[in-house]
Amino acid sequence: MSRPLVLGNGMILVCLDKYGQVRDFYFPYVGSENHIGRRDVHKIGVWADGRVSWFSDDEWSIDPYYKEDMLTSDIRAHNDKMRLSVYFTDVVYNEKNIFLRSIRIENHADGEREVKVFFNQQFEISQTYYADTAYYNPALHALIHYKGRRVFLVGGRSDNKEFFSEYSTGLFNIEGKEGTWRDAEDGILSRNPIEHGSVDSTLGLVFKINAKSESRANYWICVGETLGEVERLQGHLIYKTEDHVIETTSNFWHAWVNNFDIELEDLSDKAKTLFKRSLLVVRTHCDNRGGIIASGDSAQFQHGRDTYSYVWPRDGVFIALGMDKVGHSEVSERFYRFCNNVITDGGYILHKYLPDMSLGSSWHPWTQGEKPQLAIQEDETALLLFGLWEHYRFNRNLEFIEEVYNSLVKKGADFIRNYRDDATGLPRPTYDLWEENYAVSTFTCATVYGGLVAASKFADLLGKNDDRDRYAQTAEEIKDLIIKYLYDEERGVFLKSVSLEDGEVKGNKTIDASSFYGCFRLGVLSVDDERMDRAFESTKKAISDPIPVGGTARYEKDMYHAPGKGYNNVPGNPWFVTTLWLIQYKIARASTEEELEFVNDELMWAVDHALPSGVLSEQIDPYTGDQISVAPLIWSHAEFIITVMEYVSKLEELRSEKTN
């Protein structure tokens, strides 16, 4: 199940499902730890006229939206049978670790009614079920869930400032107990004051609503490391008032997402909306200490074993590039500081990391048979150097570059310069961009070229002439070897990869979007080179044109989340990332304003396949257009941002040339 709404402040990340229910709650890092189990959910139920209806029941019509230009939800739920409408306005307070929900209920009936809204909490604190405690704290008028240094205070009160009085705690998914949400189904909670083990809790907010009228209340979760901390958070919320917190948070994010000097007048209104929504969604996944996770959507268990809530430095580079292009370089700098701290003494970046800088899980082996190998994707190391140069171009913070030159730039550049095959001179085999094949991929070779060019520029900037010359020379050698071994002159495409078998170089002729894109983005060949144009046309024909709903697959016969029936008629599922890559190339190729007229139409493909809330997934079904895999995928949003910014920049460049 996708996450159409994500809210955060760089310390916590809260993800809501299509019913407006909390599905993921990350603290103390964005992406770690998730305190809701992957099969659990904070259920929402409404009681009226003697029965309860849960938001996940079919009788509810629920639309999860955002308020325009804000990290503020606008959830609209309607139940014709119950003659009720429920509206949520939710924020994660930008200043403190508080998740706040404002509830408004409309009574469409002709008489006065008592209505109750039940909020069920299913925490898996620190990602384990055992030894949790949930209890009612009368002094705080709150439910407390805690284990060790993780404490959650759950509170609520009506519009007349009366705290909730209905609650219960109980066992959850053990000893035959389904949870306290069952206790709510008769409309009366048992007020069991404490339970430990695998536990949940439920609180009820009571509304007395006149005929054809409405009533309001608020609900919140404060999270911290001690009881005293969450008590102070609730005290701050009550002192400032819930309305103030929602207003100030909404105003902050409205100011943040509009804090750029960019002319968007040539963009369609829908593309502008998705551009700003992408900025906000990306920011929720950027931890204030530097980590940028791929996705907070825990519903998608990669290979059935893990989630996407890790820092992949590759993804992070493209996300940081999007932030740099818009002017939010403070986000990018924190990311590069993160990478400066995790790069190994050997000068390479490992597969992925947790946002606390510890090593993430991996499926890359350290041996091949009896032979040791590095369990890395070399493109992740090389891209850091390329991305860091782009970061410098946008913010010109030379002091930061001097600070990380030896520890990140030189260390990484020396590694990729020396990690080469003796026989071919190409980079040694590593896992490819898609984390599937151990080979010498075109994309990886292109990133090594681009990384060394960037390192040479940094060395030149700082007067380190020996480094400059070494890196520049090796970059040119790699470039020549890419053309020699990885460009198929006959077909006019770049190979997916090559491998050395019995002293002979064998090519994988699969057409892969990353092969073309890597050579374009990293500057192996200029956009005016005829070989790039041929590679673009061949790539588009092979992995774009056969897809019924449009878009571009990763590569031919891509089996990841393959749709099954009729699969042989398409190369694979279209991805937002790869589709936007081709648009970026066409923008770069344009030499007149007229040649850019296609952009708004092609951007509409992404707009049309976004969720109504503006969230982009990883990929979509090639026949139905339905979203597949994690949503949001932050890389998808980053590529949309990059595409828009390059379109705007190209228009400005062409108009300036015309004027001059």
Number of C-alpha atoms within 10 A of each C-alpha: 15 24 30 26 29 29 26 28 26 24 23 30 28 25 23 22 19 20 22 27 19 23 29 28 27 21 23 21 22 33 33 23 23 27 22 24 20 17 9 16 18 20 20 21 21 23 22 17 10 10 13 19 20 18 21 16 11 10 14 19 15 20 18 22 21 21 16 14 21 22 30 28 26 20 21 18 19 19 18 11 9 19 14 20 19 20 21 22 19 26 27 31 24 22 13 17 22 26 23 24 22 21 20 18 22 19 23 18 15 11 11 14 15 14 23 22 24 26 23 26 27 27 29 24 27 21 14 15 21 14 14 21 22 28 24 23 13 10 7 15 17 24 25 24 29 24 20 12 11 19 22 27 27 26 20 25 20 18 16 9 12 13 19 19 16 18 26 27 31 27 21 22 14 12 8 8 13 15 23 25 26 13 19 27 18 11 22 14 21 15 18 14 16 19 21 20 15 24 29 28 32 28 29 27 24 22 20 15 20 17 14 14 15 17 19 21 24 23 22 23 22 23 28 22 16 15 18 10 16 22 19 13 20 22 13 14 20 14 10 11 13 20 13 13 22 21 13 14 20 24 15 16 18 19 13 16 20 14 12 12 8 13 12 15 9 14 17 14 12 14 21 16 15 24 26 21 24 25 24 22 24 27 23 27 30 32 26 20 18 25 31 35 30 28 26 32 29 25 21 20 14 12 9 7 8 14 20 19 25 26 29 22 28 24 20 28 26 23 30 31 26 28 23 23 22 21 18 21 20 14 21 27 21 19 26 25 17 20 22 21 13 18 17 15 12 10 19 24 26 22 24 22 23 21 27 20 17 10 15 16 14 13 10 18 12 13 11 9 8 7 7 10 14 16 18 23 24 30 25 25 30 30 28 28 28 24 24 25 22 18 25 17 13 16 15 12 13 13 9 13 19 15 13 16 18 13 16 28 30 20 20 28 28 19 18 25 21 12 16 15 13 9 10 14 14 22 25 21 25 21 21 23 18 9 13 10 13 18 19 25 31 29 29 30 31 31 27 31 33 28 30 32 25 28 30 28 19 24 23 15 14 14 11 13 13 11 19 21 15 17 26 20 15 20 25 15 14 24 20 15 17 22 15 11 18 23 23 16 13 6 12 18 25 35 23 24 27 21 17 16 8 7 9 11 12 13 18 15 17 16 25 26 28 25 28 28 24 22 26 22 21 21 16 22 17 16 18 11 9 12 17 22 19 17 24 22 14 18 27 19 13 21 28 28 16 18 20 15 19 19 27 30 31 25 23 19 19 17 13 12 13 18 17 8 7 9 16 11 12 23 24 28 33 28 23 27 25 24 26 24 23 23 20 23 20 18 23 19 16 18 13 15 14 8 12 17 13 12 19 17 12 15 21 15 16 23 21 13 19 22 21 14 20 25 26 32 29 21 29 26 20 27 15 9 18 14 21 22 20 25 28 29 26 32 27 28 31 26 23 29 27 23 23 27 20 18 24 18 17 20 20 14 15 15 13 10 10 10 7 6
